[in-house]
Amino acid sequence: MVESKAWNWNVVEDDHKKYWLEPAIESYYLIDRWQNQGKQNFLDLGCGLGRHTIQFAKAGFKTFGFDLSEDSIKKTEEYAKEAGVEVELKVGDMLELPYKDNSFDCVYCRNVISHTDTKGMKQIVAELKRILKNDGECYLTLGSKQSWGYQQDWPVVDENTKIRVEDGPENGIPHFYADYDLVTELFKDFEIVKVFQVEDFVVRETTTSSYHYHVLIKIKK
Ligand SMILES: C[S@@+](CC[C@H](N)C(=O)[O-])C[C@H]1O[C@@H](n2cnc3c(N)ncnc32)[C@H](O)[C@@H]1O
């Protein structure tokens, strides 16, 4: 399996950092959905600078944040203190989550679990199944093969995975790319509640847009 590598948040410019501090659009829907379902224990898997960790804690969820980057966890801790919310944070690798079976009602992993190869992806999917409670749900995004990155001449790990080469925070980080069939195959043991592809990080002039599948899965009854 390819080696995991954390984001290097130190090289993210302030302009770009703003993006990672403002909650993503679907997070408001998820809060509403999961509050209505009475869900409580929430994991922000690959929490980055903690934008959703803090948002969900403010909304009253018992919130856990997890990331491979020590800087991420330090920043999230700082922002949580400023916001006056209690959160439980841990540094670690998503390939082996340090949580007991059936720990979480809901998990959010936005632009995180693609940072591995095909073997790692299968392991993460198994980890999600293990840590979610019986009626648990997870919202995640996966890089799409339609993305600019998948077309690049970067080092190949396997048929779905390349190692990104750039000057920015993702240098040397594995990127797994999926198509619709691969998404349905990966999550065949879950109920797929929603799946759709979004063109985000749109750059028209250079056609460097990246696309992600957004997937809401649920433990099968
Ligand atoms: C693109 S950022 C997204 C952060 C956050 N989910 C958000 O939406 O703001 C990806 C995060 O995943 C983390 N990450 C990458 N590989 C990881 C791994 N193997 N285990 C845990 N976290 C990982 C990175 O360190 C980084 O903070």
The ligand as a Tripos MOL2 file, in Angstrom:
@<TRIPOS>MOLECULE
LIG
   27    29     1     0     0
SMALL
NO_CHARGES

@<TRIPOS>ATOM
      1 C1         -8.0800   18.7360    1.3840 C.3       1 LIG1
      2 S1         -7.8120   18.7160    3.0970 S.3       1 LIG1
      3 C2         -9.5380   18.7020    3.6270 C.3       1 LIG1
      4 C3         -9.7330   19.1210    5.0400 C.3       1 LIG1
      5 C4        -11.1670   19.1330    5.5550 C.3       1 LIG1
      6 N1        -11.8450   17.8900    5.3670 N.3       1 LIG1
      7 C5        -11.9640   20.2590    4.9440 C.2       1 LIG1
      8 O1        -12.8900   19.9930    4.1620 O.co2     1 LIG1
      9 O2        -11.6650   21.4090    5.2500 O.co2     1 LIG1
     10 C6         -7.3090   17.0320    3.3470 C.3       1 LIG1
     11 C7         -6.9070   16.6730    4.7780 C.3       1 LIG1
     12 O3         -6.7670   15.2340    4.8630 O.3       1 LIG1
     13 C8         -5.6420   14.9410    5.6630 C.3       1 LIG1
     14 N2         -5.1360   13.5840    5.3550 N.ar      1 LIG1
     15 C9         -4.4690   13.1780    4.2420 C.ar      1 LIG1
     16 N3         -4.1470   11.8770    4.3450 N.ar      1 LIG1
     17 C10        -4.6250   11.4580    5.5460 C.ar      1 LIG1
     18 C11        -4.5780   10.2060    6.2380 C.ar      1 LIG1
     19 N4         -3.9830    9.1420    5.7150 N.pl3     1 LIG1
     20 N5         -5.1720   10.1240    7.4570 N.ar      1 LIG1
     21 C12        -5.7680   11.2090    8.0200 C.ar      1 LIG1
     22 N6         -5.8270   12.4160    7.4160 N.ar      1 LIG1
     23 C13        -5.2640   12.5530    6.1860 C.ar      1 LIG1
     24 C14        -4.6560   16.0330    5.2860 C.3       1 LIG1
     25 O4         -3.6140   16.1730    6.2290 O.3       1 LIG1
     26 C15        -5.5640   17.2630    5.1830 C.3       1 LIG1
     27 O5         -5.6480   17.9630    6.3890 O.3       1 LIG1
@<TRIPOS>BOND
     1     1     2 1
     2     2     3 1
     3     2    10 1
     4     3     4 1
     5     4     5 1
     6     5     6 1
     7     5     7 1
     8     7     8 2
     9     7     9 1
    10    10    11 1
    11    11    12 1
    12    11    26 1
    13    12    13 1
    14    13    14 1
    15    13    24 1
    16    14    15 ar
    17    14    23 ar
    18    15    16 ar
    19    16    17 ar
    20    17    18 ar
    21    17    23 ar
    22    18    19 1
    23    18    20 ar
    24    20    21 ar
    25    21    22 ar
    26    22    23 ar
    27    24    25 1
    28    24    26 1
    29    26    27 1
@<TRIPOS>SUBSTRUCTURE
     1 LIG1         1 GROUP 0 **** ****
